[in-house]
Amino acid sequence: DPSLIIPTENIEIKDGLSYEKIPVKILDHQVRKLRTKEVALVKVLWRNQFVEEATREAEEDMKKIYPHLFESEESIDQGTNFLLSAL
């Protein structure tokens, strides 16, 4: 199936035939309720993968490792809060 072929010219393959996964953006937020706690998850789109291959990761861990993915969301939230408080 030609739609499943990923172009390799943009992927930097290491000696061990592996490559570094780089997150592109956050697609979705979700809170999973377990028996004793709630876990915040984000759906992450990774470079060189399709949207269907996006994975759910712990939001707390992603914020520690990749804080730049959340900066634009925080500024949008702050702007929305400012507009709501002005009303």
Backbone bond lengths (Angstrom), bond angles and torsions (degrees), N, CA, C in turn:
res aa  C-N    CA-C-N  psi(-1)  N-CA   C-N-CA  omega(-1)  CA-C   N-CA-C  phi
1 D - - - 1.448 - - 1.528 108.62 -
2 P 1.318 119.27 114.44 1.466 122.60 -177.21 1.530 113.98 -62.83
3 S 1.334 118.15 -25.55 1.467 119.67 -179.52 1.525 112.28 -70.29
4 L 1.327 117.95 -15.71 1.462 121.49 -179.70 1.528 112.77 -91.90
5 I 1.315 117.75 -2.64 1.461 121.21 -179.56 1.521 109.47 -81.40
6 I 1.329 116.64 127.38 1.462 122.45 178.44 1.523 107.95 -101.84
7 P 1.345 116.88 125.46 1.474 118.00 178.81 1.528 110.56 -63.88
8 T 1.323 116.85 134.32 1.464 120.91 -174.72 1.518 113.59 -96.00
9 E 1.316 118.69 -4.30 1.457 118.69 -177.79 1.530 112.90 -67.35
10 N 1.330 118.26 -22.63 1.462 121.56 -179.31 1.524 113.06 -97.66
11 I 1.314 117.92 -6.77 1.460 121.97 -177.60 1.521 109.08 -96.74
12 E 1.323 115.61 123.78 1.461 120.13 176.71 1.520 108.44 -88.50
13 I 1.329 116.31 106.06 1.459 121.24 -177.49 1.526 108.91 -91.86
14 K 1.338 115.21 129.59 1.467 121.36 -179.01 1.524 110.11 -82.71
15 D 1.323 115.83 173.35 1.464 120.99 -178.78 1.527 112.96 -57.97
16 G 1.299 117.42 -34.83 1.460 121.78 -178.96 1.519 112.68 -83.83
17 L 1.345 117.12 17.86 1.470 124.01 -179.08 1.526 111.95 58.75
18 S 1.329 116.48 37.38 1.447 121.24 175.71 1.531 108.83 -123.13
19 Y 1.319 116.54 165.82 1.457 120.70 176.65 1.520 108.98 -139.86
20 E 1.323 114.89 158.01 1.457 120.46 -177.86 1.527 109.60 -83.02
21 K 1.324 115.72 128.07 1.455 120.38 176.53 1.524 107.95 -80.63
22 I 1.316 116.23 125.67 1.454 121.65 -179.59 1.527 108.49 -120.75
23 P 1.342 117.82 122.91 1.458 119.88 -179.69 1.528 110.86 -73.47
24 V 1.319 115.52 140.33 1.457 121.24 -179.91 1.520 110.98 -97.80
25 K 1.350 115.80 -49.27 1.464 118.95 178.52 1.520 111.01 -163.17
26 I 1.324 114.34 166.42 1.461 122.74 177.32 1.525 107.43 -92.61
27 L 1.319 116.29 124.03 1.462 120.78 -178.07 1.519 113.38 -92.74
28 D 1.348 116.85 -31.20 1.457 119.41 -172.37 1.523 110.05 -159.22
29 H 1.333 115.70 153.72 1.468 122.29 173.92 1.523 107.90 -117.04
30 Q 1.324 116.26 145.77 1.454 120.92 179.66 1.525 108.78 -151.87
31 V 1.326 116.44 145.81 1.461 121.20 174.81 1.520 107.35 -116.88
32 R 1.320 116.26 118.87 1.464 121.79 177.92 1.517 108.69 -94.65
33 K 1.300 116.20 129.23 1.457 121.09 179.36 1.519 108.71 -96.48
34 L 1.320 115.57 117.32 1.455 121.47 174.95 1.521 108.11 -97.64
35 R 1.293 118.04 -174.14 1.467 120.12 -178.08 1.523 112.79 -63.32
36 T 1.328 116.53 -44.05 1.464 119.25 -173.62 1.519 114.36 -114.74
37 K 1.336 117.80 -4.63 1.469 118.83 -178.66 1.516 110.78 -157.09
38 E 1.316 114.35 171.90 1.459 121.44 176.05 1.525 108.69 -115.35
39 V 1.325 116.53 140.30 1.460 121.79 -178.64 1.525 108.33 -120.44
40 A 1.335 116.30 123.20 1.461 121.40 177.54 1.525 109.23 -84.64
41 L 1.330 115.46 127.27 1.462 121.33 -179.69 1.520 109.96 -122.28
42 V 1.319 115.82 153.06 1.457 121.58 173.64 1.523 108.50 -126.81
43 K 1.318 115.93 146.66 1.454 120.96 175.95 1.523 106.64 -94.99
44 V 1.338 116.54 120.78 1.463 122.59 -171.74 1.524 110.85 -109.86
45 L 1.324 115.21 129.75 1.457 121.13 172.70 1.517 107.36 -93.62
46 W 1.329 116.36 123.24 1.458 122.08 -177.85 1.526 110.13 -98.86
47 R 1.339 116.64 151.29 1.459 121.49 176.96 1.532 109.24 -62.00
48 N 1.318 115.58 144.25 1.467 123.93 178.95 1.525 113.44 66.25
49 Q 1.337 117.41 22.89 1.460 120.79 174.70 1.521 109.23 -132.43
50 F 1.311 116.07 158.06 1.453 121.64 178.64 1.522 110.04 -84.56
51 V 1.337 116.26 162.66 1.463 121.49 179.92 1.529 110.67 -58.42
52 E 1.316 116.64 -36.26 1.463 120.36 -179.63 1.531 111.84 -64.19
53 E 1.330 117.42 -20.23 1.462 121.72 -178.51 1.530 112.96 -96.08
54 A 1.338 116.99 6.12 1.464 120.80 178.92 1.526 109.12 -61.04
55 T 1.329 116.32 148.61 1.463 121.17 -175.91 1.524 110.97 -117.88
56 R 1.325 115.91 155.56 1.471 121.81 174.16 1.519 107.87 -91.07
57 E 1.320 115.58 128.80 1.465 121.77 -179.99 1.521 108.39 -129.66
58 A 1.321 116.88 157.37 1.464 121.64 176.87 1.531 108.94 -66.73
59 E 1.320 116.06 126.86 1.457 121.06 -176.91 1.537 111.38 -60.80
60 E 1.307 116.56 -40.75 1.464 121.09 -178.98 1.537 111.21 -60.31
61 D 1.328 116.71 -44.65 1.462 120.82 179.50 1.528 111.45 -65.81
62 M 1.321 116.76 -42.23 1.463 120.50 -179.16 1.532 110.97 -65.62
63 K 1.337 117.39 -36.42 1.469 120.02 178.44 1.523 111.28 -66.14
64 K 1.339 116.86 -34.56 1.461 120.17 178.66 1.526 111.61 -69.68
65 I 1.331 116.46 -43.12 1.462 120.80 -174.51 1.526 112.10 -84.14
66 Y 1.333 117.73 -39.09 1.465 122.47 -174.85 1.536 110.91 -128.78
67 P 1.326 118.65 66.27 1.472 119.97 -176.48 1.531 113.42 -63.52
68 H 1.331 117.58 -25.38 1.465 120.63 -178.34 1.533 112.29 -64.04
69 L 1.318 118.21 -23.05 1.463 120.76 179.06 1.528 111.77 -70.06
70 F 1.324 117.01 -21.93 1.456 121.27 -175.32 1.527 112.70 -102.96
71 E 1.328 118.66 -9.47 1.462 121.26 -176.43 1.516 112.02 -63.18
72 S 1.313 118.63 -44.67 1.462 120.67 -178.55 1.526 110.90 -67.42
73 E 1.328 117.66 -35.73 1.460 121.06 177.96 1.526 110.87 -65.11
74 E 1.333 117.64 -40.33 1.459 121.09 -179.50 1.518 110.75 -65.74
75 S 1.332 117.95 -39.21 1.457 120.03 179.38 1.521 110.75 -68.34
76 I 1.335 117.98 -34.83 1.459 121.51 176.21 1.521 109.88 -66.30
77 D 1.352 117.02 -44.19 1.463 120.86 178.53 1.526 111.11 -61.57
78 Q 1.327 117.54 -41.93 1.463 121.14 179.81 1.524 110.35 -64.31
79 G 1.320 116.72 -41.43 1.469 120.72 178.10 1.503 111.82 -63.84
80 T 1.321 117.28 -40.28 1.468 121.40 178.10 1.518 109.79 -65.31
81 N 1.327 117.86 -43.37 1.471 121.42 178.67 1.517 110.64 -62.48
82 F 1.341 117.12 -40.03 1.459 121.09 179.06 1.526 110.25 -62.71
83 L 1.332 116.87 -45.42 1.463 120.49 -179.72 1.513 111.36 -64.14
84 L 1.327 117.44 -40.65 1.459 120.20 179.59 1.510 111.73 -66.24
85 S 1.334 117.01 -38.02 1.456 119.24 -179.65 1.533 110.95 -71.73
86 A 1.338 117.44 -26.37 1.459 120.78 178.58 1.513 111.78 -72.83
87 L 1.327 117.15 -23.18 1.464 120.92 179.82 1.498 109.17 -76.96
